[in-house]
Amino acid sequence: MSAGKQVFSQVMGILYLAFGIVQAVSGVVPGLAASLEALYIPTDIIQGCVVFLIGAVFLYGAAEMQAKRPGAEAFFYVGMLLSMIFCVITLIDLGAQAVNTVIFGSTGGTSWPLTRFVIPVIYLAVPSFAGSYAWGRKFLADLTEV
């Protein structure tokens, strides 16, 4: 197990946990929600819980790698996979909302802003895409090894 994977998993876990907690709590605390709009952090409790869960997987993987347990890297790869899957799902959802706005027009007199793409579940997945490119080929080669 490489130290780079462990550090990556720790950093991503901390970032995901922090953004998940802030996002979920902002859905409950109205004053916090208003101050987070400038930082492009939405007030979505469910998405905050998903982001928190991804962070927990990353941190558990880092702890397992620290303890040098066999199969510990699986949590690292699952964390990256969850990150990428939820990013793609969110992008598809936002794309569908954009198409809906174009076809049916805006509702309530507001337009569909492009800043809706600047949310934690999307921009935190960028390092996971880079990590899967860097470490994913070796992982897939190890899976198919006879």
C-alpha positions, -999 to 999 in steps of 0.1 A, spaced: 0 0 0 14 33 -10 16 63 13 2 85 -15 -31 66 -15 -33 69 23 -27 106 23 -52 111 -6 -78 91 13 -73 111 45 -74 145 27 -105 135 7 -122 120 38 -117 152 58 -129 174 29 -160 153 23 -168 150 59 -165 188 65 -186 197 34 -211 170 42 -216 183 78 -219 219 67 -243 211 39 -266 189 61 -266 214 90 -272 243 67 -305 226 57 -316 227 93 -302 261 105 -318 289 84 -291 316 93 -263 293 82 -280 286 49 -281 323 40 -244 328 47 -234 297 27 -251 309 -5 -220 331 -13 -198 300 -10 -221 280 -34 -228 254 -8 -264 243 -12 -288 236 17 -295 200 8 -297 177 38 -298 145 18 -269 155 -5 -250 165 26 -255 131 41 -243 115 9 -212 137 9 -206 128 46 -209 91 38 -183 93 10 -160 110 35 -166 83 60 -156 56 34 -124 75 26 -114 79 62 -122 43 71 -100 33 41 -72 55 54 -74 40 89 -73 5 74 -43 14 53 -26 29 84 -32 -4 102 -18 -23 71 -48 -46 70 -52 -67 38 -78 -54 15 -77 -19 30 -73 -3 -4 -107 -15 -14 -123 12 8 -100 38 -10 -112 26 -44 -149 24 -33 -146 60 -20 -134 72 -53 -160 52 -71 -188 66 -50 -175 101 -55 -175 97 -93 -209 80 -94 -226 107 -74 -209 134 -94 -222 119 -126 -257 114 -112 -257 151 -101 -245 163 -135 -273 143 -152 -298 158 -128 -285 193 -134 -285 187 -172 -321 176 -170 -331 207 -151 -313 228 -177 -332 211 -206 -364 216 -186 -357 253 -183 -349 256 -220 -380 238 -231 -405 250 -206 -390 283 -196 -381 295 -161 -405 293 -132 -410 321 -108 -392 347 -130 -357 333 -122 -334 318 -147 -314 286 -143 -280 298 -131 -248 280 -142 -235 284 -106 -256 253 -98 -227 233 -111 -204 247 -84 -214 223 -56 -193 200 -33 -205 167 -48 -191 179 -82 -159 197 -74 -148 172 -48 -151 145 -74 -124 160 -96 -95 146 -75 -112 112 -75 -113 112 -113 -76 121 -113 -69 94 -87 -88 68 -107 -68 77 -137 -35 74 -118 -43 43 -97 -72 27 -115 -53 9 -142 -32 -10 -117 -63 -19 -97 -81 -32 -127 -50 -52 -138 -48 -67 -103 -85 -78 -106 -80 -95 -139 -48 -112 -130 -50 -149 -134 
